[in-house]
Amino acid sequence: MIYLTNSISLQMFKDLIRKDWELNITLRELDAEEAKVLLSTYFTSAIGHAGTAEFLSRLLGIEVPVSRKAITLGHGDRVIAVQPLGERLPPGQELTAEVLEEWYREGKVKFILIQVP
């Protein structure tokens, strides 16, 4: 399965974390075109914010629905996390599609592919 999220959480790995063995995941930065190709066939959205879904729909040219679905990852799953890096919004400011577009142009929004073996 491939998921599209606006963050990554250890909660997503809850069924894979055990005391008696290690899990090695891989992380790799993608560009928008690589993300679009991976998402073009089928994906499950876990984008919980309307502004992020709007930004991604425009950037990728595919419909990204808003969904606050909780994800539990299994072996073979992949996640594309769309992550603003290095900056926080001022108190009271909303993370809109326009803010994300500006940050993306400035290189402050990254696509990170997480793969579970």
C-alpha positions as CSV (number, residue, x, y, z in Angstrom):
1,M,0.0,0.0,0.0
2,I,1.1,3.6,-0.6
3,Y,0.0,6.4,1.7
4,L,0.2,10.1,1.3
5,T,0.6,12.0,4.6
6,N,1.4,15.4,5.9
7,S,3.5,14.0,8.8
8,I,5.0,10.7,10.0
9,S,4.5,9.3,13.5
10,L,5.8,6.4,15.5
11,Q,2.1,5.5,16.1
12,M,2.0,4.4,12.4
13,F,4.6,1.7,13.2
14,K,2.9,0.3,16.3
15,D,2.3,-3.2,14.8
16,L,5.9,-3.4,13.7
17,I,7.7,-2.3,16.8
18,R,8.8,-5.2,19.0
19,K,11.3,-5.8,21.7
20,D,12.8,-8.9,20.1
21,W,13.7,-7.6,16.6
22,E,14.8,-4.4,14.8
23,L,13.0,-2.7,11.9
24,N,15.1,-0.9,9.4
25,I,13.2,1.6,7.3
26,T,14.5,3.7,4.4
27,L,13.9,7.3,3.8
28,R,14.6,9.2,0.6
29,E,13.7,12.6,-0.6
30,L,11.6,12.8,-3.8
31,D,10.9,15.6,-6.2
32,A,7.2,16.4,-7.0
33,E,7.4,14.5,-10.3
34,E,8.6,11.3,-8.6
35,A,5.9,11.6,-6.0
36,K,3.2,12.1,-8.8
37,V,4.4,9.0,-10.6
38,L,4.2,6.9,-7.4
39,L,0.8,8.2,-6.5
40,S,-0.7,8.1,-10.1
41,T,-2.0,4.5,-9.9
42,Y,-3.5,4.3,-6.4
43,F,-2.9,5.8,-3.0
44,T,-4.6,6.3,0.4
45,S,-4.7,9.8,1.6
46,A,-4.1,10.7,5.2
47,I,-3.8,14.4,4.5
48,G,-5.7,15.9,7.4
49,H,-5.7,19.6,6.5
50,A,-7.7,21.1,3.6
51,G,-4.9,23.6,2.8
52,T,-2.4,20.8,2.4
53,A,-4.8,18.8,0.2
54,E,-5.5,21.8,-2.0
55,F,-1.7,22.6,-2.4
56,L,-1.0,18.9,-3.3
57,S,-3.9,18.6,-5.7
58,R,-2.6,21.7,-7.6
59,L,1.1,20.8,-7.5
60,L,0.7,17.1,-8.5
61,G,-2.3,17.5,-10.8
62,I,-4.2,14.7,-9.0
63,E,-7.1,14.8,-6.6
64,V,-5.9,14.6,-3.0
65,P,-8.8,14.2,-0.6
66,V,-8.8,15.4,3.0
67,S,-8.8,12.4,5.3
68,R,-7.9,12.2,9.0
69,K,-7.6,8.4,8.6
70,A,-5.2,6.8,11.1
71,I,-2.6,4.7,9.4
72,T,-1.0,1.5,10.7
73,L,1.9,0.4,8.5
74,G,2.8,-3.2,7.6
75,H,5.6,-4.9,5.8
76,G,6.0,-3.6,2.2
77,D,4.1,-0.4,2.8
78,R,5.3,3.0,1.5
79,V,4.5,6.5,2.8
80,I,5.1,9.8,1.0
81,A,5.2,12.4,3.7
82,V,4.9,16.0,2.6
83,Q,6.9,17.8,5.2
84,P,7.5,21.5,5.7
85,L,11.1,21.6,7.1
86,G,12.8,24.3,9.1
87,E,10.1,26.8,9.7
88,R,7.1,27.2,12.0
89,L,4.1,29.4,11.5
90,P,3.7,32.4,13.6
91,P,1.1,31.9,16.4
92,G,-2.4,32.2,15.0
93,Q,-1.5,31.8,11.3
94,E,-3.1,29.0,9.3
95,L,-1.1,26.7,7.1
96,T,-2.9,27.4,3.8
97,A,-2.3,26.2,0.3
98,E,-0.8,29.6,-0.5
99,V,1.7,29.4,2.4
100,L,2.7,25.9,1.4
101,E,3.2,27.0,-2.3
102,E,5.4,29.8,-1.1
103,W,7.4,27.5,1.1
104,Y,7.7,24.9,-1.7
105,R,9.1,27.5,-4.1
106,E,11.6,28.4,-1.4
107,G,12.6,24.8,-0.9
108,K,11.1,24.5,2.5
109,V,8.6,21.7,1.7
110,K,10.0,18.3,1.0
111,F,8.5,15.0,-0.2
112,I,10.0,12.1,1.8
113,L,9.5,8.5,0.8
114,I,9.5,6.1,3.8
115,Q,9.6,2.4,2.9
116,V,9.0,-0.5,5.3
117,P,10.7,-3.7,4.3
